[in-house]
Structure formats: structure tokens, C-alpha cells
Amino acid sequence: MINSTNSNFQKPVNETKCPDCDSELDIPCDIENGEVLSCPGCGLELEVKKISDGGEHLEFQELIIEGEDWGE
């Protein structure tokens, strides 16, 4: 199950870095709301929540993948 956390952040596309390890994120030119990006440095997954200013600014939200609960 994927749950999004409350960590929203917005950066200009040309300055987008991972909030965890500060690695440069590769942003495709045709990115859309709801797409998930993975940081090449630490593997953190970020969901695109909002695209504004004609694609110049992106708002991300960190994703947490929770494992199955098998009643343990």
C-alpha cells in the first residue's frame, strides 16, 4: 500500500533536488499530476501533486510504501 505523507514541497523545475539527500532530480518535460519520480541518489519516491506556472513549478509529496500486515 502506498500512503503519501504530509511533506509537500514546491521548487522551480530547474532547481528540483531531493529533499532527503539533495541529489538533482531528473524531471521529464511531459510530466503530469500523479506521476511518481524516484530519486537516483537515495530512492525516495515523490508524487507530483501540482504543476503550476506552465510547468515551471512542481509541488511534490513524499510517498511511503507500507508492507502488508499479515496479523503479526
C-alpha positions in Angstrom: 0.0 0.0 0.0 1.3 3.5 -0.8 0.5 6.3 1.6 1.5 9.8 1.0 3.0 11.8 3.8 2.3 15.4 4.7 5.6 16.6 3.3 4.7 18.9 0.4 7.4 21.0 -1.2 7.5 23.2 -4.3 10.5 24.1 -6.3 11.2 25.5 -9.7 11.9 22.6 -12.2 15.5 23.7 -12.9 16.2 23.7 -9.1 14.5 20.5 -8.1 16.5 18.4 -5.7 15.7 15.5 -3.4 14.5 16.8 0.0 16.3 13.8 1.6 19.7 13.6 0.0 19.9 16.8 -2.1 20.5 14.9 -5.3 19.4 16.5 -8.6 16.1 15.1 -9.8 15.6 14.3 -13.5 12.2 15.8 -14.5 10.7 14.7 -17.8 9.4 17.6 -19.9 6.0 15.8 -20.3 5.4 15.2 -16.5 1.8 15.1 -15.3 0.0 15.3 -12.0 0.1 12.0 -10.1 3.3 10.7 -11.6 5.9 9.3 -9.3 9.6 10.2 -9.5 12.3 8.2 -7.8 15.5 9.9 -6.5 18.6 8.5 -8.3 20.6 9.0 -5.1 18.5 7.5 -2.3 15.5 6.0 -4.0 12.9 8.3 -2.3 9.7 8.3 -4.2 7.9 11.6 -4.8 4.4 12.1 -6.3 3.7 15.2 -8.4 0.8 16.9 -6.7 0.6 20.1 -8.6 2.1 21.7 -11.8 2.0 25.5 -11.9 3.3 28.4 -14.0 3.1 26.4 -17.2 5.2 23.6 -15.8 7.9 25.9 -14.3 7.0 24.9 -10.7 6.2 21.4 -9.4 4.7 20.5 -6.0 5.7 17.1 -4.7 4.6 14.9 -1.8 6.8 12.1 -0.4 5.4 8.6 -0.6 5.8 5.8 1.9 5.3 2.2 0.8 3.9 0.2 3.7 4.3 -3.5 3.8 1.4 -5.9 4.1 0.0 -6.5 7.6 -0.3 -10.3 7.9 -1.6 -10.1 11.5 1.8 -10.3 13.1 
